[in-house]
Amino acid sequence: MLRNLVGLITVISVIGISFASFYLSIEMAKRQVAVWRRGSTYMFVRSNGMGGVRRRAREVWIKQLGYDEPEAAMIARYQSRAVLTAFVGCTLLFLVIAAALQKFDPACTGCGTRGEKPATTMGR
């Protein structure tokens, strides 16, 4: 039961962390540009797979959406920041959940944490 609940909480939390990361980065980028063009939010999320800030700025933000070079570079940096923030947030979430499972899971009681040896059936 606990593991099923933890799985559901993990999935919802990963989605929430990723959404918050991208939402905040998009809002910060919107404040920095003169005009946030139609389709920019969609391209912000969609074009994250393109490697490199300069390449993404040149191919997406300048060629496809018509931003000037400084704005395009700034938006591409916010994209990279959103991905990094989402990755770090999800990694920390997984570490917290793993630590909580190890501490509170009844199947793992006495698993050798804090230097104790696990109980054996041999009675040695």
C-alpha positions as CSV (number, residue, x, y, z in Angstrom):
1,M,0.0,0.0,0.0
2,L,2.7,2.4,1.0
3,R,4.7,1.8,-2.2
4,N,1.6,2.3,-4.4
5,L,1.0,5.6,-2.7
6,V,4.6,6.7,-3.0
7,G,4.5,5.9,-6.7
8,L,1.5,8.1,-7.2
9,I,2.9,10.9,-5.2
10,T,6.2,10.6,-7.1
11,V,4.6,10.9,-10.5
12,I,2.4,13.8,-9.5
13,S,5.4,15.6,-7.9
14,V,7.6,15.1,-10.9
15,I,4.9,16.6,-13.1
16,G,4.4,19.5,-10.7
17,I,8.1,20.2,-10.4
18,S,8.6,20.2,-14.2
19,F,5.6,22.4,-14.7
20,A,6.6,24.9,-12.1
21,S,10.2,25.0,-13.5
22,F,9.0,25.7,-17.0
23,Y,6.2,28.1,-16.0
24,L,8.6,30.2,-13.9
25,S,11.2,30.3,-16.6
26,I,8.7,31.3,-19.2
27,E,7.3,34.1,-17.0
28,M,10.9,35.4,-16.4
29,A,11.6,35.3,-20.1
30,K,8.4,37.1,-20.9
31,R,9.4,40.0,-18.7
32,Q,12.7,40.4,-20.5
33,V,11.5,40.6,-24.1
34,A,9.7,43.4,-25.7
35,V,7.0,41.3,-27.3
36,W,6.3,37.6,-26.5
37,R,5.2,36.3,-29.9
38,R,2.5,33.8,-30.6
39,G,3.8,30.3,-30.4
40,S,6.7,31.2,-28.2
41,T,5.5,29.2,-25.2
42,Y,4.9,26.2,-27.3
43,M,8.4,26.5,-28.8
44,F,9.9,27.1,-25.4
45,V,8.8,23.6,-24.3
46,R,9.2,21.9,-27.7
47,S,12.7,22.9,-28.6
48,N,14.5,21.8,-25.5
49,G,16.0,18.8,-27.2
50,M,18.2,20.9,-29.4
51,G,21.7,21.0,-28.1
52,G,23.4,24.2,-27.2
53,V,22.1,27.7,-26.3
54,R,23.5,29.4,-29.4
55,R,22.1,26.8,-31.8
56,R,18.7,26.9,-30.2
57,A,18.7,30.7,-30.2
58,R,19.7,30.8,-33.9
59,E,17.5,28.1,-35.3
60,V,14.4,28.6,-33.2
61,W,14.2,32.0,-31.7
62,I,15.7,34.0,-34.6
63,K,14.8,32.0,-37.7
64,Q,11.4,30.7,-36.8
65,L,10.0,33.3,-34.4
66,G,11.9,36.5,-35.5
67,Y,13.4,37.6,-32.2
68,D,16.6,39.7,-32.4
69,E,19.9,38.1,-31.3
70,P,20.1,39.3,-27.7
71,E,16.5,38.4,-26.9
72,A,16.9,35.0,-28.6
73,A,20.1,34.2,-26.6
74,M,18.3,35.2,-23.3
75,I,15.3,33.0,-24.1
76,A,17.5,30.1,-24.9
77,R,19.4,30.6,-21.6
78,Y,16.0,30.5,-19.7
79,Q,15.2,27.3,-21.5
80,S,18.4,25.7,-20.3
81,R,17.8,27.0,-16.8
82,A,14.3,25.5,-16.8
83,V,15.6,22.0,-17.8
84,L,18.4,22.2,-15.2
85,T,16.0,23.3,-12.5
86,A,13.5,20.6,-13.3
87,F,16.3,18.0,-13.3
88,V,17.7,19.1,-10.0
89,G,14.3,19.3,-8.4
90,C,13.3,15.8,-9.5
91,T,16.7,14.4,-8.4
92,L,16.2,15.9,-4.9
93,L,12.7,14.5,-4.8
94,F,13.9,11.0,-5.6
95,L,16.6,11.3,-2.9
96,V,14.0,12.4,-0.3
97,I,11.6,9.6,-1.3
98,A,14.4,7.0,-1.2
99,A,15.5,8.1,2.2
100,A,11.9,8.1,3.5
101,L,11.2,4.7,2.1
102,Q,14.3,3.3,3.7
103,K,13.4,4.9,7.1
104,F,9.7,4.1,7.2
105,D,9.2,1.0,5.1
106,P,8.4,-1.9,7.5
107,A,10.1,-4.4,5.1
108,C,13.4,-2.6,5.5
109,T,13.5,-2.4,9.3
110,G,17.0,-3.3,10.5
111,C,18.4,-3.3,7.0
112,G,21.8,-2.4,8.2
113,T,21.3,1.4,8.4
114,R,23.5,3.2,11.0
115,G,25.9,0.2,11.1
116,E,23.6,-2.4,12.5
117,K,23.8,-5.9,11.1
118,P,20.5,-7.4,9.7
119,A,18.9,-10.1,11.8
120,T,19.6,-13.7,10.6
121,T,17.5,-16.8,10.9
122,M,20.5,-18.9,12.0
123,G,20.7,-17.3,15.5
124,R,24.5,-16.7,15.4
